[in-house]
Amino acid sequence: MSPFVAEFIGTMLLILLGDGVVANVVLNDTKGNNSGWMVITTAWGLAVFVGVVVAGPYSGAHLNPAVTIGLAVAGKFAWASVLPYIVAQMLGASAGAFLVWLMYFDHFQRTNDPGSILAVYCTGPAVRNYVSNIASEIIGTFVLIFTIFYISGAQITPTKTPVGMGSLGAIPVALLVWVIGLALGGTTGYAINPARDLGPRIMHAILPMKSKGSSDWAYAWIPILGPVIGASVAAFIYLYLQ
């Protein structure tokens, strides 16, 4: 498996399971309807576990442009590979969101609240204040990337050890994403991953759904720019502390 294919498949699985749990919780007439935030955050952490297990040996399992950019800023990943990784992540996220639409098609048809339908695909603020919203995404992503540096000590070696979340082992990074969701996710839904938000948001805009409303493009820049800033700040502080 090539790194590009690994990033595509790993991110696809991440979004299939992550957006899938949101669909299970918020769409009408599902078995998991109204099961709550603990279910959502736990499943997102386990979704990361699955993506890392699959992609880790081949690409390092970034699964997130913020991880890719943060590692590149810190000098732990080649800048020449950044764009191919991000393209693979975006395509994988879009494919995962499409599979969620297929999986929960009947329940999308039974759900009349456009806000609930949008929530399956992308993040949104509990209180819309762009300054505090982007601050939330910066802080959440900072915790993600800064911790990755200290858990992984990721290096490219002659034995071809991949660089990225895969070098952590799947369980530590799953726990990291879980605690970020529980502790810091209540303000914006903790995108902490531009591909996780943008790819599915595009799918929301494209796919036919009975009660679909706006894709909220006015907010879409927050879960893109915030994680990029947070990852870059984490990398610079990590380098300063070395």
BELTAUR-V263741 format. One record per residue. RES is the residue in three letters. D_CENTER is the distance of its C-alpha to the mean C-alpha in Angstrom with 1 decimal. Layout:
res: [RES:RES]
d_center: [D_CENTER:D_CENTER]
//
This chain:
res: [MET:SER:PRO:PHE:VAL:ALA:GLU:PHE:ILE:GLY:THR:MET:LEU:LEU:ILE:LEU:LEU:GLY:ASP:GLY:VAL:VAL:ALA:ASN:VAL:VAL:LEU:ASN:ASP:THR:LYS:GLY:ASN:ASN:SER:GLY:TRP:MET:VAL:ILE:THR:THR:ALA:TRP:GLY:LEU:ALA:VAL:PHE:VAL:GLY:VAL:VAL:VAL:ALA:GLY:PRO:TYR:SER:GLY:ALA:HIS:LEU:ASN:PRO:ALA:VAL:THR:ILE:GLY:LEU:ALA:VAL:ALA:GLY:LYS:PHE:ALA:TRP:ALA:SER:VAL:LEU:PRO:TYR:ILE:VAL:ALA:GLN:MET:LEU:GLY:ALA:SER:ALA:GLY:ALA:PHE:LEU:VAL:TRP:LEU:MET:TYR:PHE:ASP:HIS:PHE:GLN:ARG:THR:ASN:ASP:PRO:GLY:SER:ILE:LEU:ALA:VAL:TYR:CYS:THR:GLY:PRO:ALA:VAL:ARG:ASN:TYR:VAL:SER:ASN:ILE:ALA:SER:GLU:ILE:ILE:GLY:THR:PHE:VAL:LEU:ILE:PHE:THR:ILE:PHE:TYR:ILE:SER:GLY:ALA:GLN:ILE:THR:PRO:THR:LYS:THR:PRO:VAL:GLY:MET:GLY:SER:LEU:GLY:ALA:ILE:PRO:VAL:ALA:LEU:LEU:VAL:TRP:VAL:ILE:GLY:LEU:ALA:LEU:GLY:GLY:THR:THR:GLY:TYR:ALA:ILE:ASN:PRO:ALA:ARG:ASP:LEU:GLY:PRO:ARG:ILE:MET:HIS:ALA:ILE:LEU:PRO:MET:LYS:SER:LYS:GLY:SER:SER:ASP:TRP:ALA:TYR:ALA:TRP:ILE:PRO:ILE:LEU:GLY:PRO:VAL:ILE:GLY:ALA:SER:VAL:ALA:ALA:PHE:ILE:TYR:LEU:TYR:LEU:GLN]
d_center: [21.8:21.0:18.0:17.0:17.3:15.5:12.4:12.8:13.5:11.0:8.0:10.3:10.9:7.4:7.3:11.0:11.0:8.3:9.7:12.9:13.4:13.2:15.7:17.8:18.1:18.7:20.5:24.3:26.2:23.4:24.3:21.6:22.3:22.2:21.2:19.2:16.5:17.2:16.5:13.1:12.0:13.8:12.4:8.7:10.2:12.2:9.6:8.3:12.1:12.8:10.6:12.2:15.5:15.7:14.5:15.7:19.3:19.0:16.4:15.4:12.0:10.0:7.2:6.0:8.9:9.2:10.1:12.3:14.0:14.5:16.1:18.2:19.4:20.5:22.3:20.6:19.3:21.4:20.8:22.2:19.3:16.6:17.0:17.2:14.0:12.1:14.1:13.3:9.5:10.3:12.9:11.0:8.4:11.7:13.5:11.4:11.8:15.4:16.0:14.9:17.5:20.0:19.5:20.0:22.3:25.2:23.3:22.0:25.7:26.8:24.5:26.2:23.9:21.9:19.7:18.7:18.0:15.8:13.9:12.9:11.1:9.8:10.2:13.7:15.9:18.3:20.8:20.6:21.6:19.9:21.1:19.8:16.6:15.7:17.2:14.8:11.7:13.8:14.9:11.7:10.3:13.9:14.0:11.1:12.6:16.1:16.0:14.7:17.8:20.1:19.1:18.9:21.6:20.2:23.0:24.1:27.3:30.1:28.8:25.7:23.3:19.8:17.9:14.4:12.6:15.0:17.8:16.9:17.5:15.0:16.4:16.1:12.4:11.9:14.3:12.7:9.4:12.0:14.2:11.9:11.2:15.0:16.3:14.4:12.4:15.5:15.9:13.0:10.7:8.5:5.8:6.0:4.1:6.8:6.3:3.9:6.9:9.7:10.0:10.3:12.3:14.6:15.1:16.0:18.5:20.0:20.3:23.4:23.1:26.1:25.2:22.4:22.7:21.2:17.7:18.1:17.8:19.6:16.5:14.0:14.7:13.6:9.8:10.7:13.6:12.7:10.0:12.4:15.3:13.9:13.2:16.6:18.4:17.3:18.5:21.8:22.5:22.0:24.4:26.8:27.0:27.9]
//
